[in-house]
Structure formats: structure tokens, C-alpha cells
């Protein structure tokens, strides 16, 4: 009986255990991970149009096409076609497939390359980037089955067999969500379609401008304690014989700044800053933050009185780098502020015109206010009056690096369609090197102007760290980007000349690259010796070169002339404004046949093509011929060179080497090429483009 009872208890226990085990496994089966629902996107969809910061999507077949532009290599500008970028990176091929896209921050430059049958283009800078990888979900991330687009229109998105209309907008969206944007897997995902109202939140979408009110000053580094003040030059009392010794002391030694006699510099009695300027002499015992400058006022600027449209003929995004070093002194710092206020007034600040921010530099740079802080000249001038001197050295190179990385951002009011301009005001000379920082800034698309005041005298030049620093810093050395002022008391005279230059957007070419800044004219030999088949090969060579450039009305433009004894304008620079139209026009050029008058063809191209080139374009002539000319080529070529035309000569078969050299710009070996037969022309496509870009980066721009 006892054994029977034990058996009964054991059996009962096992039954309960098995029941519990089965019950515990039941939920596991029910909560099986659902299959990922992958939305499909079209070939022309750009990453910047999709708000989701990370997503998996399916690309259709046929996206490997030049009309779907790609910018960058490995890291792509969000202006690129998502699917063609995936082909370029080797994640998928032209048959399509699933890809994983991750948004990342913008870059200061994107390098073009040829990969997997796709030619990506170079781009100086863009506000947002993205990465492409194999379309497998990352662990711990839930991906959306419906993509959210930035367009204000309702966008149809293909997702499997369904066709879903996704209403989108800039502020509030109503939609049915089947899964949230990528979130950690530990969060509960909504699986039942529920009407929700979502507000666009920059923190959950692709990198967007912050909505936090702009602070009037953001320091690049922690404020350094001041070991002592540099002795300041006193312009009103120094003589030529003492200028060298004074400046040498202030650049290399520390000491107590002498007070400057108030009587030597008087402002009008009605000036709002009159009393403050005359009595606010620097007290040696004060720190930078004990001079009456309110930190509360610093962080929370007063509301703008009004928003002005501004001077619409001068739409530029402008940053002034003001010298706050000890070398400038208190009075000259006030003169500098007056100059900046006059610039703000003369420019005509406004939302549809120029916008202006200020960065002050000393040991370290700091933003006094950015592009969107003030939208009219009056508010801007009032803010300039309140700027306090930082002190320190004159580290201009560090300031340019700071501006390049931090100032021209969407969050700071950068508008994208307006040229980025930096005006550097320097007292004497910088205390660090500027060449490398300037080069990187220019390559990022920033136009740099230098206003140097009281440049180094002959006896002082031995103390300059980087001789000819202005020529090394600016885009060109013919004086357009640099102004030297002999005295701080003459600074007001350069306001109007500087405004004129800053607003001359046709000459602001530092934001251009070798691929988007030229007028390229092809001069094509159509003589009888070429033949129909070889002529088609020449046209293919012309097309292969043309498609490497960024073609539009404002970027590179293409024109073509064919010649025999006579000349024919096939199409002018302003005829076609898209790459597709240009390539189709090249295909349509018909073979002419006749003699070979190359000299006359060069003169014709100079008159019909390059005389109509825009002032901010580089004029490049590429001439292809297969024989000796019946007329002289040296005089027409020399005339073209003198008019700023950069000439490349391509000779085939029986072309005369002496004529090719006469046509080509110096150095000849970089501008003249020869192949023994037409089928070998393709070998020089990359070399030719590389030489054009190398020359663009090394010579003053047109």
C-alpha cells in the first residue's frame, strides 16, 4: 500500500511538472519574432528625402544609371541616390536587392571614384551623409516597415504587394504605424495599426538643425587664465623708430598693459558707447568674466525687433573673424567693432539677403553669435557694440579650423544655397600658421578674405611666423581676396570696397571644384582622313570626358565645334544644361568630311565659344586631330592662351607633334597627348581629367 501511495505521488508530481513545462513553452511559440517587412524604394530616391535615421529597404532592378547621381566614396552625401550608391559600394548590383542605410553627420568633402560600374562625383561639403551595408537587421534594432519622407506631399511607397500612401509634412503627421523607427529591442513595439499623431523630432530623425535657441557665444576651449597682458602698441604716440621694439615685445613677452590716454581718441558725445569707452579702461586685476559682461545676457539674447528681407542682390552667409588679441589694444578693438557695425549696415542684413555672424579669436576662438541670431542690421549693430575683448595671442589658423568645422552648419543658420564667406581681420600678423587651415577651409567651399591692418614693417618681418601668410591663405593672389589697411584709423575706408567684393557672387569661386567650374569646348577634326567609324570613336571619347563633370547652368558647361576647311558650331555652352542632354547632343553630331584647317578652327572656337564664357568659369579647350593642318596654328593658339584659354591637344596617327606642342598650354607635356590609333584614345580619359583637376588646384582661378 505504501509503495502504491509513493507511486501515485510520483506520478502526480511528474504530471504537474510536465504540464508546467508545456505551459511555459507555449508563450515562446506565440511570441516568435515576426518576419521583417521591407519597404521598396525607387532608383531616384535620395537619402536626404527619407527622414528615418536608419532603415532597411529594397532597391528595384535598373538603378545603375548616370541620371541617378552619387556623391562620395564609402561615405555618401545624402544628396545621392540611395540605390545607385549601394551599387557603387558593391552591396548590390543592377538587379537590385535589400540594403541597410544609416544616416551620419555631414562631411567637409566627398571624394568621387569609379567603382562597380558607377562613377561617383566629388562634392566640397554637404550637411548630411549616409552609409550603405548589407540588408541584414542589426541586433537590438527594430526597423520601420513604412518609410517617412520629408516631402510635404503624400508619397506613395511600395511595400511588398501593398501600395501605401504615406502623408508627410514638416510639423505634424498623422499615419498608421506598424513599427517604430529603429529602437532598442527591449522597448515594446506597437504591432496593431493604431492612428497616431507624431511631431517631427530632430533627435529621432536624421541629423537635423537643433531647435535649441542659439547661444550668443560658444567657446572652442575652456577659458584660459591670463598669465599677464601683452604690452600694447600705442598708435597715437609711437613713432616709426619705436614701432619694431613695441611689436616685438607684445608678440613674445608678457607684462602689464599700459593705460592709453583717453584724450587721444574721442568719439562723438552722442555716441551710445561714448561713456563706456572713455571710462572702461582695463584694470590689471580683473579676469575676463569680471568686466561687467552679463552671462545671462550672453546666453539669452533679446528678441529680435524685426526680420528684414535684406539686400537680395547679396545673398551670402558671412562670418567675420575679429581679432581679440592683446596686441590690438582697447581703442583699436573699439575701432574694429565700429568697422563691423558699419559693414552690417552697408551689407543690408536680412533673411533674403546676407546673414552675418561673428567669431572672436585670441588664444582660442569663440562664436559671439551665428548666422540666425540676428536678422536685421540694427539688432546686429547693437550686439556688436556689446562684444567684450577676449585677449590672448592672434591664433588665426586655429580660428579658421574652428569656423570650417563648427560655424557653417544648418543648426547655425547656414542656408546651403548661399556662398559661405569668411572675412579675417588681423592686427599685424598671426601668431600661428594659416596655410593648411585655409586650404582645408577653401576645399570645404569657404571663400576667405583677409583684411590686414598695420602690416609688418621691414624691421619686423623677421618675427612673422609664416611669411606671405595672406597669399598662402586666400584663394588667389591678385588682390581680390585681400585688403591691406595702413592704420586702424583708416579702416572705415574699406567698408564699401569690401561689401562690393563680398557681394560679387560670380567671383566667389573658392567653393568650386575642378568638376563643376569650367566651360569645356571640344574642337573636333572632321576631315576626310578620319573616316566615319573613327569619327564615332572620337565622339565616344568626347562623351567619356564630358560625363565625368557635373553639368548644369551653374556648374560645368560643354560646347563643341567641328572643323574641316570650314567650321561648324555643333552646340554652344548655354545650349544644354543637363548631362543627359549634353551626351545626347554629342551622339547626334554628324560626320562632315573635308580638309584640315586647325588654325582657323581655334580662332573660330575662341570667337564662338570662349568669348561667351562666364567670368567665374575656367576656359578649357580640348582639340582632337589626326593630321597636319593646312594653315598656321601657332598664332591662333597664342591668341587663345592670352585670352585665358587652357588648351589641351590630342593627336592621333598622322598628327604633327610640333603643331600639337604649339596648340597646347605650357607645360606642354601635361597638355599634349599622342596615340597611334583612334581605338587607344580611351587611355587618356582619366589622365586628362586628372591633369585638369591638378591644374585647377594649383593655379589662380578665373
RABEL-V912136 format. One record per pair of residues at least 12 apart in sequence whose C-alpha atoms are under 10 Angstrom apart, sorted by the first residue. I is the first residue (numbers start at 1). J is the second residue. Records with the same first field share a line. If there is no record, write none. Layout:
# RABEL-V912136
I: J, J
This chain:
# RABEL-V912136
34: 191
36: 56, 136, 137, 142, 143, 144, 145
37: 56, 57, 143, 144, 145, 146, 159, 160, 178, 179
38: 55, 56, 57, 58, 98, 99, 135, 143, 144, 145, 146, 147, 158, 159, 160
39: 55, 56, 57, 58, 59, 98, 144, 145, 146, 147, 157, 158, 159, 160, 162, 164
40: 56, 57, 58, 59, 60, 97, 98, 145, 146, 147, 157, 158, 159, 160
41: 57, 58, 59, 60, 82, 83, 147, 156, 157, 158, 159
42: 57, 58, 59, 60, 61, 62, 63, 81, 82, 83, 157, 158
43: 59, 60, 61, 62, 63, 64, 65, 67, 68, 81, 82, 83, 84, 96
44: 63, 65, 67, 68, 69, 80, 81, 82, 83, 84
45: 59, 68, 79, 80, 81, 82, 83, 84, 149
46: 68, 69, 70, 77, 78, 79, 80, 81, 82, 83, 84, 85
47: 76, 77, 78, 79, 80, 81, 82, 83, 85, 101, 102, 103, 128, 129, 130, 131, 149, 206
48: 77, 78, 79, 80, 81, 82, 103, 127, 128, 129, 130, 149, 150, 206, 207
49: 78, 79, 81, 148, 149, 150, 151
50: 78, 82, 103, 147, 148, 149, 150, 151, 205, 206
51: 103, 147, 148, 149, 150, 151, 168, 181, 200, 202, 204, 205, 206, 207, 208
52: 101, 102, 103, 143, 144, 146, 147, 148, 149, 150, 180, 181, 182, 204, 205, 206, 207
53: 101, 102, 103, 104, 130, 181, 182, 203, 204, 205, 206, 207
54: 100, 101, 102, 103, 104, 130, 131, 141, 142, 143, 144, 147, 181, 182, 183, 205, 206
55: 99, 100, 101, 102, 103, 135, 137, 141, 142, 143, 144, 145, 146, 147, 181, 182
56: 98, 99, 100, 101, 102, 132, 133, 134, 135, 136, 137, 142, 143, 144, 145, 147
57: 82, 83, 97, 98, 99, 100, 101, 135, 143, 144, 145, 146, 147, 159
58: 83, 96, 97, 98, 99, 100, 135, 158, 159, 160
59: 82, 83, 84, 86, 87, 92, 93, 94, 95, 96, 97, 98, 99
60: 83, 94, 95, 96, 97, 98
61: 83, 92, 93, 94, 95, 96, 97
62: 83, 84, 93, 94, 95, 96
63: 81, 82, 83, 84, 85, 86, 87, 93, 94, 95, 96
64: 83, 84, 85, 86, 87, 88, 93, 94, 95, 96, 116, 117, 118, 119
65: 84, 94, 117, 118, 119
66: 84, 118, 119, 120, 547, 548, 579, 580
67: 81, 84, 578, 579, 580
68: 80, 81, 82, 83, 84, 85, 118, 120
69: 81, 82, 84, 85, 118, 119, 120, 121, 550
70: 82, 83, 84, 85, 86, 87, 88, 112, 113, 118, 119, 120, 121, 122, 123
71: 85, 109, 110, 111, 112, 113, 119, 120, 121, 122, 123, 124, 126, 129
72: 85, 88, 107, 109, 110, 111, 112, 113, 119, 120, 121, 122, 123, 124, 129, 130
73: 85, 88, 89, 110, 111, 112, 113, 114, 115, 119, 120, 121, 122, 131
74: 86, 88, 89, 90, 110, 111, 112, 113, 130, 131, 132, 133
75: 89, 103, 104, 106, 107, 110, 111, 129, 130, 131, 132
76: 89, 103, 104, 106, 107, 109, 110, 111, 112, 120, 121, 122, 123, 126, 128, 129, 130, 131, 132
77: 103, 104, 105, 106, 107, 109, 110, 122, 123, 125, 126, 127, 128, 129, 130, 131
78: 103, 104, 105, 106, 126, 127, 128, 129, 130, 131
79: 126, 127, 128, 129, 130
80: 120, 121, 129, 130
82: 99, 101, 130, 131, 132
83: 96, 97, 98, 99, 101, 132
84: 96, 118, 119, 120
85: 115, 118, 119, 120, 130, 131, 132
86: 98, 99, 100, 101, 116, 118, 131, 132, 133, 134
87: 115, 116, 117, 118, 132
88: 113, 114, 115, 116, 117, 118, 119, 120, 132
89: 114, 115, 116, 118, 131, 132, 133
90: 115, 116, 117, 118, 132, 133, 134
91: 116, 132, 133, 134, 135
92: 116, 133, 134, 135
93: 116, 117
94: 116, 117
97: 134, 135
98: 133, 134, 135, 136
99: 132, 133, 134, 135, 136, 137
100: 131, 132, 133, 134, 135, 136, 137, 138, 143
101: 130, 131, 132, 133, 134, 135
102: 129, 130, 131, 132, 133, 206
103: 128, 129, 130, 131, 132, 205, 206, 207
104: 127, 128, 129, 130, 131, 206, 207
105: 126, 127, 128, 129, 130, 206, 207, 208
106: 125, 126, 127, 128, 129, 130, 207, 409
107: 123, 124, 125, 126, 127, 128, 129, 405, 444
108: 123, 124, 125, 126, 127, 404, 405, 440, 441, 443, 444, 445
109: 122, 123, 124, 125, 126, 440, 443, 444, 445
110: 122, 123, 124, 125, 126, 129, 444
111: 123, 124
112: 548
113: 548
114: 548
119: 547, 548
120: 548
121: 515, 516, 548, 549, 550
122: 513, 514, 515, 516, 549, 550
123: 443, 444, 445, 511, 512, 513, 515, 516, 550
124: 441, 442, 443, 444, 445, 446, 510, 511, 512, 513
125: 416, 443, 444, 445, 446, 511
126: 409, 416, 444, 445
127: 207, 208, 209, 408, 409, 410, 411, 414, 416
128: 206, 207, 208, 410
129: 206, 207
130: 206
138: 182
139: 184, 185
140: 182, 183, 184, 185, 186, 187
141: 181, 182, 183, 184, 185, 186, 187
142: 179, 180, 181, 182, 183, 184, 185, 186, 187, 189
143: 179, 180, 181, 182, 183
144: 177, 178, 179, 180, 181, 182, 183
145: 159, 160, 177, 178, 179, 180, 181
146: 158, 159, 164, 165, 166, 175, 176, 177, 178, 179, 180, 181
147: 159, 166, 177, 181
148: 166, 167, 168, 169, 173, 175, 181, 205
149: 166, 167, 168, 169, 170
150: 167, 168, 169, 170
151: 167, 168, 169, 170
152: 167, 168, 169, 170, 171
153: 166, 167, 168, 169
154: 166, 167, 168, 169
155: 167, 168
169: 199, 200
170: 199, 200
171: 198, 199, 200, 201
172: 197, 198, 199, 200, 201
173: 196, 197, 198, 199, 200
174: 195, 196, 197, 198, 199
175: 193, 194, 195, 196, 197, 198
176: 192, 193, 194, 195, 196, 197
177: 190, 191, 192, 193, 194, 195, 196, 197
178: 190, 191, 192, 193, 194
179: 191, 192, 193
181: 204, 205
182: 204, 205
183: 204
207: 410, 411
208: 409, 410, 411
209: 409, 410, 411, 412, 413, 414
210: 410, 411, 412
211: 411
212: 411
213: 299, 300, 301, 372, 373, 411, 412
214: 299, 300, 301, 369, 370, 371, 372, 373, 411, 412, 413
215: 297, 298, 299, 300, 301, 367, 368, 369, 370, 373, 412
216: 295, 297, 298, 299, 300, 301, 357, 358, 366, 367, 368, 369, 370, 373, 383
217: 295, 298, 299, 300, 358, 359, 360, 366, 367, 368, 369, 370, 387
218: 298, 299, 359, 365, 366, 367, 368, 369, 370
219: 359, 360, 361, 364, 365, 366, 367, 368
220: 361, 364, 365, 366, 367, 398, 399, 402, 406
221: 363, 364, 365, 366
222: 364
223: 288, 289, 363, 364, 366, 390
224: 288, 363, 364, 392
225: 287, 288, 392
226: 254, 286, 287, 288, 391, 392
227: 254, 255, 392
228: 253, 254, 255, 256, 257, 284, 285, 326, 392
229: 250, 253, 254, 255, 256, 257, 258, 284, 325, 326, 327, 391, 392
230: 247, 249, 250, 251, 252, 253, 254, 255, 256, 257, 258, 325, 326, 327, 328, 329, 391, 392, 393
231: 246, 247, 248, 249, 250, 251, 252, 253, 254, 255, 256, 257, 258, 326, 327, 328, 329
232: 246, 247, 249, 250, 251, 255, 256, 257, 258, 259, 260, 325, 326, 327, 328, 329, 330
233: 245, 246, 247, 248, 249, 250, 257, 258, 260, 326, 327, 328, 329, 332
234: 246, 247, 258, 259, 260, 261, 327, 328, 329, 331, 332
235: 260, 264, 328, 329, 331, 332, 454, 487, 488, 489
236: 260, 261, 264, 265
237: 260, 261, 264
240: 457
243: 456, 457, 459, 460
244: 456, 457, 458, 459, 460, 461, 463
245: 459, 460
246: 327
247: 327, 428, 456, 460, 463
248: 460, 462, 463, 464
249: 327
250: 326, 327, 328, 393
251: 326, 327, 393, 394, 429, 430, 431, 463, 464
252: 393, 431, 463
254: 326
256: 283, 284
257: 282, 283, 284, 326, 327, 329
258: 281, 282, 283, 284, 329
259: 281, 282, 283, 284, 329, 330
260: 281, 282, 329, 330, 331
261: 278, 281
262: 277, 278, 279, 281, 331
263: 278
264: 331
265: 277, 278, 331
266: 278
272: 382, 385
273: 334, 385, 386
277: 330, 331, 334
278: 331
280: 292, 330
281: 330, 331
282: 329, 330
288: 388, 389, 390, 391
289: 388, 390
291: 388, 389
292: 388
293: 386, 387, 388
294: 386
297: 386
298: 368, 369, 386, 387
301: 369, 373, 374, 383
302: 373, 374, 379, 383
303: 373, 374, 379
304: 373, 374, 375, 376, 378, 379, 380
305: 374, 375, 376, 378, 379
306: 350, 374, 375, 376, 377, 378, 379
307: 349, 350, 351, 352, 374, 375, 376, 377, 379
308: 348, 349, 350, 351, 352, 353, 374, 375, 376, 377, 378
309: 348, 349, 350, 351, 352, 353, 354, 375, 376
310: 347, 348, 349, 350, 351, 352, 353, 354, 355, 375, 376, 377
311: 346, 347, 348, 349, 350, 351, 352, 353, 354, 355, 503
312: 348, 349, 350, 351, 352, 353, 354
313: 347, 348, 352, 353, 354, 503, 504, 505
314: 347, 348, 349, 350, 352, 353, 354, 355, 418, 419, 499, 500, 502, 503, 504, 505
315: 347, 349, 350, 351, 352, 353, 354, 355, 415, 417, 418, 419, 420, 502, 503, 504, 505
316: 347, 349, 352, 353, 354, 355, 356, 414, 415, 416, 417, 418, 419, 420, 421, 502, 503, 504, 505
317: 353, 354, 355, 356, 357, 370, 371, 372, 408, 413, 414, 415, 416, 417, 418, 419, 420, 421, 422, 446, 502
318: 354, 355, 356, 357, 358, 370, 371, 407, 408, 414, 418, 419, 420, 421, 422, 423, 446, 447, 502
319: 355, 356, 357, 358, 359, 367, 369, 370, 371, 403, 407, 408, 420, 421, 422, 423, 424, 448
320: 340, 356, 357, 358, 359, 360, 367, 403, 421, 422, 423, 424, 425, 449
321: 357, 358, 359, 360, 361, 365, 366, 367, 368, 396, 399, 400, 403, 422, 423, 424, 425, 426, 450
322: 336, 337, 340, 358, 359, 360, 361, 362, 365, 368, 389, 394, 396, 399, 423, 424, 425, 426, 427
323: 336, 359, 360, 361, 362, 365, 389, 390, 391, 392, 393, 394, 395, 396, 424, 425, 426, 427, 430
324: 336, 359, 360, 361, 362, 363, 364, 365, 387, 388, 389, 390, 391, 392, 393, 394, 395, 425, 426, 427
325: 360, 361, 362, 363, 364, 389, 390, 391, 392, 393, 394, 395, 426, 427, 430
326: 362, 363, 389, 390, 391, 392, 393, 394
327: 362, 391, 392, 393, 394, 427, 428
328: 389, 391, 393, 394, 426, 427, 428, 453, 488
329: 389, 391, 427
330: 388, 389, 391
331: 488
332: 427, 487, 488, 489
333: 387, 388, 389, 427, 488
334: 384, 385, 387, 388, 389
335: 488, 489, 490, 491, 492
336: 384, 425, 427, 488, 489, 491, 492
337: 381, 383, 384, 385, 386, 387, 388
338: 381, 384, 385, 491, 492
339: 384, 488, 490, 491, 492, 493, 494, 495
340: 358, 380, 381, 384, 385, 425, 492, 495
341: 377, 378, 380, 381, 382, 383, 384, 385
342: 377, 381, 492, 495, 496
343: 356, 377, 381, 492, 494, 495, 496, 498, 499
344: 356, 357, 376, 377, 378, 379, 380, 381, 384, 495, 499
345: 376, 377, 378, 380, 381, 495
346: 377, 495, 496, 498, 499, 500
347: 377, 495, 496, 498, 499, 500, 502, 503
348: 375, 376, 377, 378, 499
349: 374, 375, 376, 377, 378, 379, 380
350: 372, 374, 375, 376, 377
351: 371, 372, 374, 375, 376, 415
352: 375
353: 375, 376, 418, 503
354: 371, 375, 376, 418, 419, 502, 503
355: 370, 371, 372, 373, 374, 375, 376, 377, 380, 413, 414, 415, 418
356: 369, 370, 371, 372, 373, 374, 375, 376, 377, 380, 413, 421, 422
357: 369, 370, 371, 372, 373, 374, 380, 384, 407, 408, 412, 413, 422
358: 370, 371, 380, 384, 387, 407, 422, 423
359: 399, 400, 402, 403, 407, 422, 424
360: 387, 388, 389, 390, 391, 396, 399, 424, 425
361: 389, 390, 391, 392, 393, 394, 395, 396, 397, 398, 399, 400, 402, 424, 425, 426
362: 389, 390, 391, 392, 393, 394, 395, 396, 398, 399, 430, 431
363: 390, 391, 392, 393, 394, 395, 396, 398, 399, 431, 432
364: 390, 391, 392, 393, 394, 395, 396, 398, 399, 402
365: 390, 394, 395, 396, 397, 398, 399, 400, 401, 402, 403
366: 390, 399, 402, 403
367: 402, 403, 406, 407
368: 383, 384, 386, 387, 388
369: 383, 384, 387, 407, 412
370: 407, 408, 409, 411, 412, 413, 414
371: 407, 408, 409, 410, 411, 412, 413, 414, 415
372: 410, 411, 412, 413, 414, 415
373: 412, 413
393: 430, 431, 432
394: 426, 427, 428, 429, 430, 431, 432
395: 426, 429, 430, 431, 432, 433, 434
396: 424, 425, 426, 429, 430, 431, 432, 433, 434, 437, 438
397: 430, 431, 432, 433, 434, 435, 436, 437, 438, 473
398: 431, 432, 433, 434, 437, 438
399: 424, 434, 437, 438
400: 422, 424, 434, 435, 436, 437, 438, 439, 440, 441, 448, 473
401: 434, 436, 437, 438, 439, 440, 441
402: 437, 441
403: 422, 437, 441, 446
404: 422, 437, 438, 440, 441, 442, 443, 444, 445, 446
405: 440, 441, 444
407: 420
408: 420, 421, 446
418: 505
419: 445, 446, 447, 502, 503, 505, 508, 509, 510, 511
420: 442, 444, 445, 446, 447, 448, 508, 510, 511
421: 442, 445, 446, 447, 448, 449, 502, 503, 508, 510, 511
422: 441, 446, 447, 448, 449, 450, 502
423: 447, 448, 449, 450, 451, 481, 482, 498, 502
424: 448, 449, 450, 451, 452, 482
425: 449, 450, 451, 452, 453, 483, 484
426: 450, 451, 452, 453, 454, 455, 484
427: 451, 452, 453, 454, 455, 456, 485, 487, 488
428: 452, 453, 454, 455, 456, 457, 460, 464, 484, 486
429: 452, 453, 454, 455, 456, 461, 463, 464, 465, 466, 467, 468, 469, 470
430: 452, 464, 465, 466, 469, 470
431: 463, 464, 465, 466
432: 464, 465, 466, 469
433: 464, 465, 466, 467, 469, 472, 473
434: 465, 466, 469, 470, 472, 473, 474
435: 466, 468, 469, 470, 471, 472, 473, 474
436: 472, 473
437: 473
438: 470, 472, 473, 474, 475
439: 472, 473, 474, 475
441: 473, 510, 511
442: 473, 474, 475, 509, 510, 511, 512
443: 475, 510, 511, 512, 513, 697
444: 510, 511, 512, 513
445: 508, 509, 510, 511, 512, 513
446: 475, 508, 509, 510, 511, 512
447: 474, 475, 481, 502, 507, 508, 509, 510, 511, 512
448: 473, 474, 475, 476, 481, 482, 502, 508, 510
449: 470, 473, 474, 475, 476, 479, 480, 481, 482, 483, 498, 501, 502
450: 469, 470, 471, 473, 474, 479, 480, 481, 482, 483, 484
451: 470, 481, 482, 483, 484, 485, 491, 494, 498
452: 470, 482, 483, 484, 485, 486, 487, 488, 491
453: 483, 484, 485, 486, 487, 488, 489, 490, 491
454: 484, 485, 486, 487, 488
455: 484, 485, 486, 487
470: 482, 483, 484
474: 510
475: 508, 509, 510, 511, 697, 699, 700, 701
476: 509, 510, 699, 700, 701, 702
477: 699, 700, 701
478: 700
480: 498, 501, 502, 507, 508
481: 498, 501, 502, 507, 508
482: 498
483: 497, 498
505: 616
506: 554, 614, 615, 616, 617
507: 615, 616, 617, 701, 702
508: 616, 701
509: 616, 617, 701, 702
510: 701
512: 555, 556, 616, 617, 696, 701
513: 549, 550, 555, 556, 693, 696, 697
514: 549, 550, 555, 556, 618, 689, 690, 691, 692, 693, 694, 695, 696, 697
515: 546, 548, 549, 550, 551, 555, 556, 689, 692, 693, 696
516: 548, 549, 550, 551, 552, 553, 554, 555, 556, 557, 617, 618
517: 549, 550, 551, 552, 554, 555, 556, 557, 616, 617, 618, 619, 696, 701, 702
518: 549, 550, 551, 554, 555, 556, 557, 558, 613, 614, 616, 617, 618, 619, 620, 692, 696, 702
519: 551, 555, 556, 557, 558, 559, 573, 574, 609, 610, 612, 613, 614, 616, 617, 618, 619, 620, 621, 645
520: 546, 549, 556, 557, 558, 559, 560, 573, 609, 610, 613, 617, 618, 619, 620, 621, 622, 645, 646, 647
521: 557, 558, 559, 560, 561, 571, 572, 573, 605, 606, 609, 610, 613, 619, 620, 621, 622, 623, 645, 647
522: 542, 546, 558, 559, 560, 561, 562, 570, 605, 609, 620, 621, 622, 623, 624, 648
523: 542, 559, 560, 561, 562, 563, 567, 568, 569, 570, 598, 601, 602, 604, 605, 621, 622, 623, 624, 625, 649
524: 538, 539, 542, 560, 561, 562, 563, 564, 567, 568, 570, 598, 601, 622, 623, 624, 625, 626, 650
525: 538, 561, 562, 563, 564, 565, 567, 591, 592, 593, 594, 595, 596, 597, 598, 601, 623, 624, 625, 626, 627
526: 538, 561, 562, 563, 564, 565, 566, 567, 590, 591, 592, 593, 594, 595, 596, 624, 625, 626
527: 562, 563, 564, 565, 566, 591, 592, 593, 594, 595, 596, 597, 625, 626, 627
528: 564, 591, 592, 593, 594, 595, 596
529: 593, 594, 595, 596, 625, 626, 627, 654
530: 591, 593, 594, 625, 626, 627, 652, 653, 678
531: 591, 592, 593
532: 590, 591, 592, 593
533: 591, 678
534: 591, 677, 678, 679
535: 589, 590, 591, 592, 593, 678
536: 586, 587, 589, 590, 591, 678
537: 678, 679, 680, 681, 682
538: 624, 625, 678, 679, 681, 682
539: 583, 586, 587, 588, 589, 590, 591
540: 583, 586, 587, 681, 682
541: 624, 678, 679, 680, 681, 682, 683, 684, 685
542: 560, 583, 586, 587, 622, 624, 681, 682, 685
543: 579, 582, 583, 584, 585, 586, 587
544: 583, 682, 685, 686
545: 682, 684, 685, 686, 688, 689
546: 558, 559, 579, 582, 583, 586, 685, 689
547: 579, 580, 582, 583
548: 579, 685, 686, 689
549: 579, 689
550: 578, 579
551: 576, 577, 578, 579, 580, 581, 582
552: 573, 574, 576, 577, 578, 579, 582
553: 573, 574, 575, 576, 577, 578
554: 577, 614, 616, 617
555: 577, 578, 617
556: 573, 577, 578, 579, 617, 618
557: 572, 573, 574, 575, 576, 577, 578, 579, 582, 613, 614, 617, 619
558: 571, 572, 573, 574, 575, 576, 577, 578, 579, 582, 583, 586, 609, 620
559: 571, 572, 573, 574, 575, 576, 582, 585, 586, 605, 608, 609, 610, 621
560: 572, 573, 585, 586, 589, 605, 608, 609, 621, 622, 623
561: 589, 601, 602, 604, 605, 608, 609, 623
562: 589, 590, 591, 592, 593, 601, 605, 623, 624
563: 591, 592, 593, 594, 595, 596, 597, 598, 600, 601, 602, 604, 605, 625
564: 592, 593, 594, 595, 596, 597, 598, 600, 601, 629, 630
565: 593, 594, 595, 596, 597, 598, 600, 601, 629, 630, 631
566: 592, 594, 595, 596, 597, 598, 600, 601, 604
567: 592, 597, 598, 600, 601, 602, 603, 604, 605
568: 592, 601, 604, 605, 608
569: 604, 605, 608, 609
570: 585, 586, 588, 589, 590
571: 585, 586, 589, 608, 609
572: 605, 608, 609, 610, 612, 613
573: 608, 609, 610, 612, 613, 614
574: 609, 612, 613
595: 627, 629, 630
596: 625, 626, 627, 628, 629, 630, 631
597: 627, 628, 629, 630, 631, 632, 633
598: 623, 624, 625, 627, 628, 629, 630, 631, 632, 633, 636, 637, 659, 663
599: 629, 630, 631, 632, 633, 634, 635, 636, 637, 659, 663
600: 629, 630, 631, 632, 633, 636, 637
601: 623, 633, 636
602: 621, 623, 633, 634, 635, 636, 637, 638, 639, 640, 647, 663
603: 633, 635, 636, 637, 639, 640
604: 636
605: 621, 640
606: 619, 621, 636, 637, 639, 640, 641, 643, 645
607: 640
609: 621
610: 640, 643, 644, 645
611: 640, 643, 645
614: 702
615: 701, 702
616: 701, 702
617: 701, 702
618: 644, 645, 646, 696, 701, 702
619: 640, 641, 643, 644, 645, 646, 647, 702
620: 644, 645, 646, 647, 648, 692
621: 640, 645, 646, 647, 648, 649, 663, 664, 665
622: 646, 647, 648, 649, 650, 663, 664, 671, 672, 688
623: 647, 648, 649, 650, 651, 660, 663, 664, 672
624: 648, 649, 650, 651, 652, 655, 660, 673, 674, 681
625: 649, 650, 651, 652, 653, 654, 655, 656, 660, 674
626: 650, 651, 652, 653, 654, 655, 656, 674, 675, 676, 677, 678
627: 651, 652, 653, 654, 655, 656, 657, 659
628: 651, 654, 655, 656, 657, 658, 659, 660
629: 655, 656, 659
632: 659, 662
633: 658, 659, 660, 662, 663
634: 658, 659, 660, 661, 662, 663, 664
635: 662, 663
636: 662, 663
637: 659, 662, 663, 664, 665
638: 662, 663, 664, 665
640: 663, 665
641: 663, 664, 665, 666
644: 702
645: 665
646: 663, 664, 665, 666, 671, 692, 695
647: 662, 663, 664, 665, 666, 668, 671, 672
648: 660, 661, 663, 664, 665, 666, 668, 670, 671, 672, 673, 688, 691, 692
649: 661, 662, 663, 664, 665, 668, 670, 671, 672, 673, 674
650: 663, 664, 671, 672, 673, 674, 675, 681, 684, 688
651: 672, 673, 674, 675, 676, 677, 678, 681
652: 673, 674, 675, 676, 677, 678, 679, 680, 681
653: 674, 675, 676, 677, 678
654: 674, 675, 676, 677
655: 674, 675, 676
656: 674
657: 672, 673, 674
660: 672, 673, 674
661: 673
670: 687, 688, 691, 692, 695
671: 688, 691, 692
672: 688
673: 687, 688
